């Protein structure tokens, strides 16, 4: 379970960073800008993904190794 949480945290972190890179540079990578209902809220969604990644890493760290 720890590996799954770390993997999901890594994916959330990468997508959050790519969303911020897209918002500030226009580099078209990642999934945040491709989701239609987030138009105008890409920066907030990207920050939320980074916070989610930190929470997932914290939960994974608190789990005992299998």
C-alpha positions as CSV (number, residue, x, y, z in Angstrom):
1,X,0.0,0.0,0.0
2,X,2.9,2.3,0.7
3,X,4.2,2.0,-2.8
4,X,0.8,2.8,-4.3
5,X,0.5,5.9,-2.2
6,X,4.0,7.0,-3.2
7,X,3.2,6.4,-6.8
8,X,0.0,8.4,-6.7
9,X,1.7,11.1,-4.8
10,X,4.4,11.3,-7.5
11,X,1.8,11.4,-10.3
12,X,-0.1,14.2,-8.5
13,X,3.1,16.1,-7.9
14,X,4.2,15.9,-11.5
15,X,0.8,17.0,-12.8
16,X,0.7,19.9,-10.4
17,X,4.1,21.1,-11.4
18,X,3.3,20.7,-15.1
19,X,0.1,22.6,-14.6
20,X,2.0,25.5,-13.0
21,X,4.6,25.4,-15.7
22,X,1.8,25.6,-18.3
23,X,0.1,28.5,-16.5
24,X,3.3,30.6,-16.3
25,X,5.1,29.7,-19.5
26,X,2.5,28.3,-21.9
27,X,4.3,25.0,-22.3
28,X,1.5,22.6,-23.3
29,X,2.1,19.5,-21.1
30,X,0.2,17.8,-18.4
31,X,-3.5,17.1,-17.8
32,X,-4.8,20.1,-15.8
33,X,-5.2,22.4,-18.8
34,X,-7.0,19.7,-20.8
35,X,-9.9,19.4,-18.3
36,X,-12.6,21.7,-19.6
37,X,-14.4,22.5,-16.3
38,X,-11.1,23.9,-14.8
39,X,-10.9,26.7,-17.4
40,X,-9.6,29.7,-15.5
41,X,-8.8,27.7,-12.4
42,X,-5.7,25.8,-13.6
43,X,-3.4,27.5,-11.1
44,X,-5.7,26.6,-8.2
45,X,-6.0,23.0,-9.4
46,X,-2.3,22.7,-9.8
47,X,-1.6,24.0,-6.3
48,X,-4.3,21.6,-5.0
49,X,-2.5,18.7,-6.7
50,X,0.8,19.6,-5.1
51,X,-0.8,19.8,-1.7
52,X,-2.5,16.4,-2.4
53,X,0.9,15.0,-3.3
54,X,2.4,16.2,0.0
55,X,-0.5,14.6,1.9
56,X,-0.1,11.3,0.0
57,X,3.7,11.3,0.8
58,X,3.0,12.0,4.4
59,X,0.4,9.2,4.7
60,X,2.8,6.8,2.8
61,X,5.6,7.7,5.2
62,X,3.4,7.0,8.3
63,X,2.5,3.5,7.0
64,X,4.7,0.7,8.2
65,X,6.6,-1.2,5.5
66,X,5.1,-4.3,4.2
